[in-house]
């Protein structure tokens, strides 16, 4: 391999590593955001369950007060 092709390959690999690093950083931020949202939803669901309500009526199902 000539020096030029080695340098081209190295430049390509550096660009690929930089792109992957950026992608991992974005995914880390997104995972952290999603984790916080899931935790918030879990707390909210637990609060509704503790309050004894918050059931969801689906389709033509009658609510319990009928």
Secondary structure, 3 states (H helix, E strand, C coil): CCHHHHHHHHHHHHHHHHHHHHHHHHHHHHHHHHHHHHHHHHHHHHHHHHCCCCCCCCCCCCCCCC
